[in-house]
Amino acid sequence: MVTTLLKSTSYDFNDLFEAVHARLRARNATGSGKEMLRLRIYEKLHILVAQGLVKKDGKVYTGVRSTLLIRLAEMAAAKARREQRHGTVLHTE
C-alpha cells in the first residue's frame, strides 16, 4: 500500500483498493477473499492516517511522501534483517 500511495498524488478508497488489489494479484498474493482484503486495507489505511503517513480530506487519501519514504526504508531494513536471520536470499521488487 505504501508503494501505491507513493505513485499517485491522491486516491479515493475504491481506487486505492483496486490499485493495491491489482498489485497483489500480479504477485499472486491474494490469499483471502476480496471483501476480507478490502477490510484489511481499510484498517491499515486508517492506521497510516493516525500515524501521520497519509492525510485524509473527506474521502480522498493522500500520502505524505517524505514520511512514506522513511517508512519504506524502515520496512526494507526490517525485511533484510529478517531474511538475514533466516538465511534466505533477499528478493527485491
TIFI-182709 format. One record per residue: residue number from 1; residue in three letters; x negated, y, z negated of N, C-alpha, C, O, CB in turn. Coordinates in nm, 2 decimals, m for minus. Atoms other than C-alpha are relative to their C-alpha. Glycine has a CB too. Layout:
N
+-----+-----+--------+--------+--------+--------+--------+--------+--------+--------+--------+--------+--------+--------+--------+--------+--------+
:   k :   r :   n.xx :   n.yy :   n.zz :  ca.xx :  ca.yy :  ca.zz :   c.xx :   c.yy :   c.zz :   o.xx :   o.yy :   o.zz :  cb.xx :  cb.yy :  cb.zz :
+-----+-----+--------+--------+--------+--------+--------+--------+--------+--------+--------+--------+--------+--------+--------+--------+--------+
: NUM : ala :      X :      Y :      Z :      X :      Y :      Z :      X :      Y :      Z :      X :      Y :      Z :      X :      Y :      Z :
...
+-----+-----+--------+--------+--------+--------+--------+--------+--------+--------+--------+--------+--------+--------+--------+--------+--------+
//
This chain:
93
+-----+-----+--------+--------+--------+--------+--------+--------+--------+--------+--------+--------+--------+--------+--------+--------+--------+
:   k :   r :   n.xx :   n.yy :   n.zz :  ca.xx :  ca.yy :  ca.zz :   c.xx :   c.yy :   c.zz :   o.xx :   o.yy :   o.zz :  cb.xx :  cb.yy :  cb.zz :
+-----+-----+--------+--------+--------+--------+--------+--------+--------+--------+--------+--------+--------+--------+--------+--------+--------+
:   1 : met :  m0.08 :  m0.12 :   0.00 :   0.00 :   0.00 :   0.00 :  m0.09 :   0.12 :   0.00 :  m0.05 :   0.22 :   0.07 :   0.09 :   0.00 :  m0.12 :
:   2 : val :   0.09 :  m0.12 :   0.01 :  m0.29 :   0.24 :  m0.08 :  m0.05 :   0.03 :   0.14 :  m0.05 :   0.14 :   0.18 :  m0.12 :  m0.03 :  m0.09 :
:   3 : thr :   0.05 :  m0.02 :  m0.13 :  m0.43 :   0.19 :   0.27 :   0.10 :   0.06 :   0.09 :   0.08 :   0.15 :   0.17 :  m0.05 :  m0.13 :   0.06 :
:   4 : thr :  m0.12 :  m0.05 :  m0.08 :  m0.09 :   0.25 :   0.43 :   0.02 :   0.15 :  m0.04 :   0.05 :   0.23 :   0.05 :   0.12 :  m0.08 :  m0.02 :
:   5 : leu :  m0.02 :  m0.14 :   0.04 :  m0.05 :   0.57 :   0.22 :  m0.11 :   0.09 :   0.05 :  m0.08 :   0.21 :   0.07 :   0.01 :   0.01 :  m0.15 :
:   6 : leu :   0.11 :  m0.08 :  m0.05 :  m0.39 :   0.69 :   0.34 :   0.02 :   0.03 :   0.15 :  m0.04 :   0.13 :   0.21 :  m0.13 :  m0.06 :  m0.02 :
:   7 : lys :  m0.01 :  m0.01 :  m0.14 :  m0.29 :   0.65 :   0.71 :   0.10 :   0.11 :   0.05 :   0.07 :   0.17 :   0.16 :   0.05 :  m0.13 :   0.06 :
:   8 : ser :  m0.09 :  m0.10 :  m0.05 :   0.00 :   0.89 :   0.73 :   0.02 :   0.11 :  m0.11 :  m0.01 :   0.08 :  m0.23 :   0.14 :  m0.06 :   0.03 :
:   9 : thr :  m0.02 :  m0.10 :   0.09 :   0.10 :   1.21 :   0.56 :   0.11 :  m0.02 :  m0.10 :   0.09 :  m0.01 :  m0.22 :   0.02 :   0.13 :   0.06 :
:  10 : ser :  m0.12 :   0.02 :   0.09 :   0.44 :   1.12 :   0.42 :   0.08 :  m0.12 :   0.06 :   0.08 :  m0.15 :   0.17 :   0.09 :   0.13 :  m0.01 :
:  11 : tyr :  m0.09 :   0.11 :  m0.04 :   0.68 :   0.83 :   0.42 :   0.13 :   0.01 :  m0.08 :   0.12 :   0.05 :  m0.20 :  m0.07 :  m0.14 :  m0.02 :
:  12 : asp :  m0.11 :   0.03 :   0.08 :   1.03 :   0.77 :   0.31 :  m0.01 :  m0.14 :  m0.04 :  m0.10 :  m0.21 :   0.02 :   0.15 :   0.03 :   0.07 :
:  13 : phe :   0.03 :   0.14 :   0.05 :   1.06 :   0.44 :   0.12 :   0.02 :  m0.10 :   0.10 :  m0.07 :  m0.19 :   0.11 :   0.09 :  m0.03 :  m0.12 :
:  14 : asn :  m0.02 :   0.10 :  m0.10 :   1.20 :   0.24 :   0.41 :  m0.11 :  m0.01 :   0.10 :  m0.15 :  m0.12 :   0.14 :   0.14 :   0.03 :   0.07 :
:  15 : asp :   0.11 :   0.00 :  m0.09 :   0.93 :   0.35 :   0.64 :  m0.13 :  m0.06 :  m0.06 :  m0.20 :  m0.13 :   0.00 :  m0.03 :   0.14 :   0.06 :
:  16 : leu :   0.12 :   0.05 :   0.07 :   0.66 :   0.28 :   0.38 :   0.01 :  m0.15 :  m0.01 :  m0.08 :  m0.23 :   0.01 :  m0.01 :   0.06 :  m0.14 :
:  17 : phe :  m0.02 :   0.15 :   0.02 :   0.81 :  m0.07 :   0.31 :  m0.02 :  m0.07 :   0.13 :  m0.09 :  m0.17 :   0.14 :   0.14 :  m0.02 :  m0.05 :
:  18 : glu :   0.02 :   0.06 :  m0.13 :   0.82 :  m0.15 :   0.68 :  m0.15 :  m0.01 :   0.04 :  m0.19 :  m0.11 :   0.10 :   0.08 :   0.07 :   0.11 :
:  19 : ala :   0.14 :  m0.01 :  m0.04 :   0.46 :  m0.04 :   0.73 :  m0.08 :  m0.11 :  m0.08 :  m0.17 :  m0.18 :  m0.03 :  m0.06 :   0.14 :  m0.02 :
:  20 : val :   0.07 :   0.10 :   0.09 :   0.34 :  m0.25 :   0.43 :   0.04 :  m0.14 :   0.03 :  m0.05 :  m0.23 :   0.04 :   0.03 :   0.03 :  m0.15 :
:  21 : his :  m0.05 :   0.14 :  m0.04 :   0.55 :  m0.55 :   0.53 :  m0.06 :  m0.04 :   0.13 :  m0.10 :  m0.16 :   0.14 :   0.15 :   0.00 :   0.01 :
:  22 : ala :   0.07 :   0.03 :  m0.12 :   0.41 :  m0.54 :   0.88 :  m0.14 :  m0.04 :  m0.02 :  m0.19 :  m0.13 :   0.04 :   0.02 :   0.11 :   0.11 :
:  23 : arg :   0.14 :   0.03 :   0.03 :   0.06 :  m0.53 :   0.75 :  m0.02 :  m0.13 :  m0.07 :  m0.11 :  m0.21 :  m0.04 :  m0.06 :   0.11 :  m0.09 :
:  24 : leu :   0.01 :   0.13 :   0.07 :   0.12 :  m0.82 :   0.52 :   0.04 :  m0.12 :   0.09 :  m0.03 :  m0.22 :   0.09 :   0.10 :   0.00 :  m0.12 :
:  25 : arg :  m0.03 :   0.10 :  m0.10 :   0.29 :  m1.02 :   0.80 :  m0.12 :  m0.03 :   0.09 :  m0.15 :  m0.14 :   0.13 :   0.12 :   0.04 :   0.08 :
:  26 : ala :   0.12 :   0.02 :  m0.09 :  m0.02 :  m0.96 :   1.02 :  m0.11 :  m0.08 :  m0.07 :  m0.18 :  m0.16 :   0.00 :  m0.06 :   0.14 :   0.04 :
:  27 : arg :   0.09 :   0.08 :   0.08 :  m0.23 :  m1.11 :   0.74 :   0.05 :  m0.14 :  m0.04 :  m0.01 :  m0.21 :  m0.11 :  m0.05 :   0.08 :  m0.12 :
:  28 : asn :  m0.07 :   0.12 :   0.04 :   0.02 :  m1.39 :   0.69 :   0.00 :  m0.01 :  m0.15 :  m0.02 :  m0.12 :  m0.21 :  m0.07 :  m0.13 :   0.06 :
:  29 : ala :   0.00 :  m0.01 :   0.14 :   0.05 :  m1.28 :   0.33 :   0.14 :   0.03 :  m0.06 :   0.14 :   0.09 :  m0.17 :  m0.10 :   0.10 :  m0.05 :
:  30 : thr :  m0.13 :  m0.03 :   0.05 :   0.43 :  m1.26 :   0.28 :   0.06 :  m0.12 :  m0.05 :   0.14 :  m0.19 :   0.01 :   0.09 :   0.06 :   0.11 :
:  31 : gly :  m0.04 :   0.12 :   0.06 :   0.49 :  m1.54 :   0.05 :   0.15 :   0.00 :  m0.06 :   0.22 :  m0.09 :  m0.04 :  m0.09 :  m0.04 :  m0.11 :
:  32 : ser :  m0.14 :  m0.01 :   0.06 :   0.81 :  m1.42 :  m0.13 :   0.10 :   0.05 :   0.10 :   0.06 :   0.09 :   0.21 :   0.00 :   0.08 :  m0.13 :
:  33 : gly :  m0.11 :  m0.05 :  m0.08 :   1.14 :  m1.32 :   0.02 :  m0.02 :   0.15 :   0.02 :  m0.08 :   0.22 :  m0.05 :   0.13 :  m0.03 :  m0.05 :
:  34 : lys :   0.01 :  m0.14 :  m0.03 :   1.17 :  m0.98 :   0.18 :   0.06 :   0.09 :  m0.10 :   0.00 :   0.20 :  m0.13 :   0.07 :   0.03 :   0.14 :
:  35 : glu :  m0.06 :  m0.09 :   0.11 :   1.40 :  m0.84 :  m0.09 :  m0.08 :   0.00 :  m0.12 :  m0.09 :   0.11 :  m0.19 :   0.14 :  m0.05 :  m0.03 :
:  36 : met :   0.09 :   0.00 :   0.12 :   1.17 :  m0.95 :  m0.37 :  m0.12 :   0.08 :   0.03 :  m0.17 :   0.16 :  m0.06 :  m0.05 :  m0.15 :  m0.03 :
:  37 : leu :   0.11 :  m0.08 :  m0.04 :   0.88 :  m0.79 :  m0.18 :   0.04 :   0.15 :  m0.01 :  m0.04 :   0.23 :  m0.05 :  m0.05 :  m0.04 :   0.14 :
:  38 : arg :  m0.05 :  m0.14 :   0.01 :   1.09 :  m0.47 :  m0.15 :   0.00 :   0.05 :  m0.14 :  m0.04 :   0.16 :  m0.17 :   0.14 :   0.01 :   0.07 :
:  39 : leu :   0.00 :  m0.04 :   0.14 :   1.14 :  m0.46 :  m0.52 :  m0.14 :   0.02 :  m0.06 :  m0.16 :   0.11 :  m0.14 :   0.08 :  m0.11 :  m0.09 :
:  40 : arg :   0.14 :  m0.01 :   0.06 :   0.77 :  m0.52 :  m0.60 :  m0.06 :   0.12 :   0.06 :  m0.13 :   0.19 :  m0.02 :  m0.08 :  m0.13 :   0.04 :
:  41 : ile :   0.06 :  m0.12 :  m0.05 :   0.67 :  m0.25 :  m0.36 :   0.05 :   0.13 :  m0.06 :  m0.02 :   0.22 :  m0.09 :   0.02 :   0.01 :   0.16 :
:  42 : tyr :  m0.07 :  m0.11 :   0.07 :   0.92 :  m0.01 :  m0.51 :  m0.05 :   0.03 :  m0.14 :  m0.08 :   0.14 :  m0.18 :   0.15 :  m0.02 :   0.00 :
:  43 : glu :   0.06 :  m0.01 :   0.14 :   0.79 :  m0.08 :  m0.86 :  m0.14 :   0.05 :   0.00 :  m0.17 :   0.14 :  m0.07 :   0.01 :  m0.14 :  m0.07 :
:  44 : lys :   0.14 :  m0.04 :  m0.01 :   0.43 :  m0.04 :  m0.76 :  m0.01 :   0.14 :   0.05 :  m0.10 :   0.22 :   0.00 :  m0.08 :  m0.09 :   0.09 :
:  45 : leu :   0.00 :  m0.14 :  m0.05 :   0.51 :   0.28 :  m0.57 :   0.03 :   0.10 :  m0.12 :  m0.04 :   0.20 :  m0.13 :   0.10 :   0.02 :   0.11 :
:  46 : his :  m0.03 :  m0.09 :   0.12 :   0.66 :   0.43 :  m0.89 :  m0.11 :   0.00 :  m0.10 :  m0.12 :   0.10 :  m0.17 :   0.13 :  m0.04 :  m0.06 :
:  47 : ile :   0.12 :   0.00 :   0.09 :   0.36 :   0.32 :  m1.09 :  m0.11 :   0.10 :   0.06 :  m0.17 :   0.18 :  m0.02 :  m0.06 :  m0.14 :  m0.01 :
:  48 : leu :   0.09 :  m0.09 :  m0.06 :   0.14 :   0.51 :  m0.84 :   0.05 :   0.15 :  m0.02 :  m0.04 :   0.24 :  m0.04 :  m0.02 :  m0.03 :   0.15 :
:  49 : val :  m0.05 :  m0.14 :   0.02 :   0.37 :   0.82 :  m0.87 :  m0.03 :   0.04 :  m0.15 :  m0.07 :   0.15 :  m0.17 :   0.15 :   0.00 :   0.02 :
:  50 : ala :   0.02 :  m0.03 :   0.15 :   0.34 :   0.80 :  m1.26 :  m0.15 :   0.03 :  m0.02 :  m0.18 :   0.11 :  m0.11 :   0.05 :  m0.12 :  m0.08 :
:  51 : gln :   0.14 :  m0.02 :   0.02 :  m0.04 :   0.78 :  m1.23 :  m0.05 :   0.12 :   0.08 :  m0.17 :   0.16 :   0.06 :  m0.07 :  m0.12 :   0.05 :
:  52 : gly :   0.04 :  m0.12 :  m0.07 :  m0.05 :   1.09 :  m1.00 :  m0.07 :  m0.03 :   0.13 :  m0.13 :   0.06 :   0.19 :  m0.09 :   0.08 :  m0.09 :
:  53 : leu :   0.07 :   0.04 :  m0.13 :  m0.18 :   0.90 :  m0.69 :   0.09 :   0.03 :   0.11 :   0.05 :   0.04 :   0.23 :  m0.04 :  m0.15 :  m0.01 :
:  54 : val :  m0.10 :  m0.02 :  m0.10 :   0.14 :   0.96 :  m0.50 :   0.10 :   0.11 :  m0.05 :   0.14 :   0.11 :  m0.17 :   0.08 :  m0.13 :   0.04 :
:  55 : lys :  m0.10 :  m0.11 :   0.03 :   0.37 :   1.27 :  m0.50 :   0.13 :  m0.04 :   0.06 :   0.14 :  m0.08 :   0.17 :  m0.05 :   0.14 :   0.04 :
:  56 : lys :  m0.13 :   0.03 :  m0.05 :   0.74 :   1.22 :  m0.47 :   0.08 :   0.13 :   0.01 :   0.09 :   0.21 :  m0.09 :   0.08 :  m0.10 :  m0.10 :
:  57 : asp :  m0.08 :  m0.12 :  m0.02 :   0.95 :   1.50 :  m0.32 :   0.13 :  m0.04 :   0.06 :   0.15 :  m0.07 :   0.18 :  m0.07 :   0.10 :   0.10 :
:  58 : gly :  m0.13 :   0.06 :  m0.05 :   1.31 :   1.39 :  m0.30 :  m0.01 :  m0.15 :   0.02 :  m0.04 :  m0.22 :  m0.07 :   0.05 :   0.07 :   0.12 :
:  59 : lys :   0.02 :   0.14 :  m0.04 :   1.30 :   1.06 :  m0.11 :  m0.13 :  m0.02 :   0.08 :  m0.14 :  m0.12 :   0.15 :   0.12 :  m0.05 :   0.07 :
:  60 : val :   0.13 :   0.01 :  m0.08 :   0.96 :   1.13 :   0.05 :  m0.12 :  m0.01 :  m0.09 :  m0.13 :   0.06 :  m0.19 :  m0.01 :   0.13 :   0.09 :
:  61 : tyr :   0.12 :   0.03 :   0.08 :   0.64 :   0.99 :  m0.08 :  m0.12 :   0.04 :   0.08 :  m0.14 :   0.01 :   0.20 :  m0.01 :  m0.15 :  m0.04 :
:  62 : thr :   0.12 :  m0.05 :  m0.07 :   0.30 :   1.15 :   0.00 :  m0.12 :  m0.04 :  m0.09 :  m0.12 :  m0.01 :  m0.21 :   0.01 :   0.15 :   0.02 :
:  63 : gly :   0.12 :   0.04 :   0.07 :  m0.03 :   1.00 :  m0.10 :  m0.09 :   0.12 :  m0.03 :  m0.11 :   0.20 :   0.06 :  m0.08 :  m0.11 :   0.07 :
:  64 : val :   0.10 :  m0.11 :   0.03 :  m0.28 :   1.23 :  m0.28 :  m0.13 :  m0.06 :   0.04 :  m0.19 :  m0.15 :  m0.02 :   0.00 :   0.03 :  m0.16 :
:  65 : arg :   0.12 :   0.06 :  m0.07 :  m0.58 :   1.15 :  m0.05 :  m0.12 :  m0.02 :  m0.09 :  m0.18 :  m0.13 :  m0.09 :  m0.03 :   0.08 :   0.12 :
:  66 : ser :   0.12 :   0.00 :   0.08 :  m0.86 :   1.23 :  m0.29 :   0.01 :  m0.11 :  m0.11 :  m0.09 :  m0.19 :  m0.13 :  m0.03 :   0.13 :  m0.07 :
:  67 : thr :  m0.01 :   0.10 :   0.11 :  m0.73 :   1.01 :  m0.58 :   0.02 :  m0.14 :   0.06 :  m0.02 :  m0.24 :   0.00 :   0.12 :   0.04 :  m0.09 :
:  68 : leu :  m0.02 :   0.13 :  m0.06 :  m0.62 :   0.73 :  m0.34 :  m0.13 :  m0.05 :   0.05 :  m0.16 :  m0.17 :   0.04 :   0.10 :   0.01 :   0.12 :
:  69 : leu :   0.13 :   0.05 :  m0.04 :  m0.97 :   0.71 :  m0.20 :  m0.09 :  m0.05 :  m0.12 :  m0.16 :  m0.15 :  m0.11 :  m0.08 :   0.12 :   0.07 :
:  70 : ile :   0.07 :   0.04 :   0.12 :  m1.11 :   0.69 :  m0.55 :   0.05 :  m0.14 :  m0.05 :  m0.02 :  m0.23 :  m0.08 :   0.01 :   0.10 :  m0.12 :
:  71 : arg :  m0.06 :   0.13 :   0.04 :  m0.86 :   0.41 :  m0.63 :  m0.04 :  m0.11 :   0.09 :  m0.07 :  m0.23 :   0.05 :   0.15 :   0.01 :   0.00 :
:  72 : leu :   0.04 :   0.10 :  m0.10 :  m0.95 :   0.23 :  m0.31 :  m0.14 :  m0.05 :  m0.03 :  m0.17 :  m0.17 :  m0.02 :   0.01 :   0.06 :   0.14 :
:  73 : ala :   0.14 :   0.03 :   0.03 :  m1.32 :   0.24 :  m0.40 :   0.00 :  m0.09 :  m0.13 :  m0.08 :  m0.19 :  m0.14 :  m0.09 :   0.12 :  m0.02 :
:  74 : glu :   0.00 :   0.07 :   0.12 :  m1.24 :   0.11 :  m0.75 :   0.05 :  m0.15 :   0.02 :   0.00 :  m0.24 :  m0.03 :   0.09 :   0.06 :  m0.11 :
:  75 : met :  m0.06 :   0.13 :  m0.04 :  m1.03 :  m0.18 :  m0.60 :  m0.11 :  m0.08 :   0.07 :  m0.12 :  m0.20 :   0.04 :   0.12 :   0.02 :   0.08 :
:  76 : ala :   0.10 :   0.07 :  m0.07 :  m1.31 :  m0.27 :  m0.37 :  m0.11 :  m0.05 :  m0.09 :  m0.16 :  m0.16 :  m0.08 :  m0.07 :   0.09 :   0.12 :
:  77 : ala :   0.11 :   0.04 :   0.09 :  m1.57 :  m0.28 :  m0.65 :   0.05 :  m0.11 :  m0.09 :  m0.02 :  m0.20 :  m0.12 :  m0.04 :   0.12 :  m0.09 :
:  78 : ala :  m0.05 :   0.11 :   0.09 :  m1.34 :  m0.49 :  m0.87 :   0.01 :  m0.13 :   0.08 :  m0.02 :  m0.24 :   0.03 :   0.14 :   0.04 :  m0.05 :
:  79 : lys :   0.00 :   0.12 :  m0.08 :  m1.29 :  m0.73 :  m0.58 :  m0.14 :  m0.06 :   0.02 :  m0.15 :  m0.19 :   0.01 :   0.07 :   0.03 :   0.14 :
:  80 : ala :   0.14 :   0.05 :  m0.02 :  m1.66 :  m0.76 :  m0.52 :  m0.05 :  m0.06 :  m0.13 :  m0.12 :  m0.17 :  m0.12 :  m0.09 :   0.12 :   0.04 :
:  81 : arg :   0.04 :   0.06 :   0.12 :  m1.72 :  m0.83 :  m0.89 :   0.06 :  m0.13 :  m0.02 :   0.00 :  m0.23 :  m0.07 :   0.03 :   0.10 :  m0.12 :
:  82 : arg :  m0.08 :   0.12 :   0.02 :  m1.45 :  m1.09 :  m0.90 :  m0.06 :  m0.11 :   0.09 :  m0.07 :  m0.23 :   0.05 :   0.15 :   0.02 :   0.03 :
:  83 : glu :   0.05 :   0.09 :  m0.09 :  m1.58 :  m1.26 :  m0.59 :  m0.15 :  m0.05 :  m0.03 :  m0.19 :  m0.16 :  m0.01 :   0.00 :   0.05 :   0.14 :
:  84 : gln :   0.14 :   0.04 :   0.04 :  m1.94 :  m1.25 :  m0.72 :   0.01 :  m0.10 :  m0.12 :  m0.08 :  m0.19 :  m0.12 :  m0.08 :   0.13 :  m0.04 :
:  85 : arg :  m0.01 :   0.09 :   0.11 :  m1.83 :  m1.42 :  m1.04 :   0.04 :  m0.14 :   0.05 :   0.00 :  m0.24 :  m0.01 :   0.11 :   0.05 :  m0.10 :
:  86 : his :  m0.04 :   0.13 :  m0.05 :  m1.66 :  m1.69 :  m0.84 :  m0.09 :  m0.06 :   0.11 :  m0.06 :  m0.17 :   0.15 :   0.14 :   0.01 :   0.05 :
:  87 : gly :   0.09 :   0.05 :  m0.09 :  m1.94 :  m1.73 :  m0.60 :   0.05 :  m0.01 :   0.14 :   0.00 :  m0.09 :   0.22 :  m0.05 :  m0.13 :  m0.04 :
:  88 : thr :  m0.06 :   0.01 :  m0.13 :  m1.73 :  m1.66 :  m0.29 :  m0.06 :   0.11 :   0.09 :  m0.12 :   0.21 :   0.03 :   0.15 :   0.01 :   0.00 :
:  89 : val :   0.05 :  m0.10 :  m0.10 :  m1.83 :  m1.46 :   0.02 :   0.10 :   0.11 :   0.01 :   0.22 :   0.09 :   0.01 :  m0.02 :  m0.06 :   0.14 :
:  90 : leu :  m0.08 :  m0.11 :  m0.01 :  m1.70 :  m1.11 :   0.03 :   0.06 :   0.02 :   0.14 :  m0.01 :   0.02 :   0.24 :  m0.08 :   0.13 :  m0.04 :
:  91 : his :  m0.07 :  m0.01 :  m0.13 :  m1.44 :  m1.07 :   0.30 :   0.07 :   0.14 :   0.01 :   0.15 :   0.17 :  m0.08 :   0.11 :  m0.11 :   0.02 :
:  92 : thr :  m0.06 :  m0.14 :  m0.01 :  m1.36 :  m0.71 :   0.41 :   0.08 :   0.01 :   0.13 :   0.06 :  m0.06 :   0.23 :  m0.11 :   0.10 :   0.00 :
:  93 : glu :  m0.09 :  m0.01 :  m0.12 :  m1.09 :  m0.60 :   0.65 :  m0.04 :   0.13 :   0.07 :   0.02 :   0.16 :   0.17 :   0.15 :   0.01 :  m0.04 :
+-----+-----+--------+--------+--------+--------+--------+--------+--------+--------+--------+--------+--------+--------+--------+--------+--------+
//
